[in-house]
Amino acid sequence: QVQLVESGGGLVQTGGSLRLSCVASVNIFSHATVAWHRQAPGKERELVANMIGNSRKNYRDSVRGRFTISRDNAKKTVYLQMNSLTPDDTGVYYCALTWNRTYWGQGTQVTVSS
């Protein structure tokens, strides 16, 4: 049973920063694609960033240059450093791990006040 546990969400003012973490309970972590998605109220879930292997990173246009995805394979942890946050970044952030199928975390709330 694969479990993903996110942490690090919270309330922050516009321009602030947060760092999300996601710990995986899976031995194949270093081989898996990891990603962060988010879902704002009334909107569909969207991909924020993913990391394929240990170097290939992709970001949605609205977060490129502000967010950084990274991973620590020894700790089986994926991070999302979020800087210069705006109210448009508000939502529930989900960690995802893909290896044969996609596994999801329970989500962590990020709220950016104006």
N, C-alpha and C positions, 0 to 999 in steps of 0.2 A: 504494500500500500504506500503510494507516494503521497507525502504531505508537504505542503508549502506554507510557511508561516511568515506573513508580512508584519512589519512594524515600522514606526517612524512617522506615521501620519500625524496630523494635528491642524491647529489653527495658526495661520501666519498672516501678517499684513502684506499688502502689495510691495514687491521689491525684496521680500524676504527669501529665505532658503530653507529647505528641508532635505533630509537624506532618508530615503526609504531603504529598508533591508528586507530580504526574503531568504529564509533558511530552508533548504531542501533536505528531506530525509530519503535520499536516493543515491546509490553507489555510482550510477552512470552520469552524475552531475557534470563532470568535466567534458563529456561527449555531447551533451544536450544543448539545444538552442534555448536560450533564456530570453524572456521579454517582460516588459511592463505594458499593461493596457490601462485605460481609464474609462470611466463611465460617468458622465455628468447627468444630473436629474433630467429626465425626459428625453435623453439622447441615447444613441446606440454606443456600445462599447467600441473603443478605438485603440489601435496600436500606438503607443507612445515611442517605444524604442525596443530594439532587440539586438541580441549579440549572438553571432554564429561562430562557434569556436572561441578562440581566445583573442581575436583581434578585429574581426569584421563586425562593425556596428552600423545600425541604421536608425534614423530618427525621423519622426514626422516633421514636416516643415515648420510648424508653429513652435516647436521646442528646440530645434537645432540651434546650437550655440549657447543655450541656457541649461539644458539637461545633459547629464553624462551617465551612461550605463556602464557598469563594470562588474567584474566577478572575481571571487576568490575561490578557486576550486578546492583548495585545502579545507576551507571552512564551509564549502557547499553553499555559498551565499552569493546572491546577486544584489547589487545596489543600484539605486537611482538617485544621483545628486541633482537636486532641482534648485536652480538659482533664478533670481529676477522673476519671482512668481507673480502672476497676475490673477485676477478673479476668473479669467477663462480657464485657468488650470484647476479650478475646483472640481472635485469628483471623487469617486471611489477608485483607488488604484489597485490593480490586480497584478500579481506576479504570475507568470506562466512558464512552464517548462515543457519542451517538446522532445520526445524520444519515442518513436513509433506512434505515440498519441500525445495529446496535449493535456497537461495537468494544470489545475488552477488553485491559487490560494483563495483565502476567504475575503480578501480585500482590506484596505486601510483607507480611512477617510482623510482627504486633504481639502481644507477649506482656506481660501485666500480672501481676506477682507479688503475692501477698497478704502 
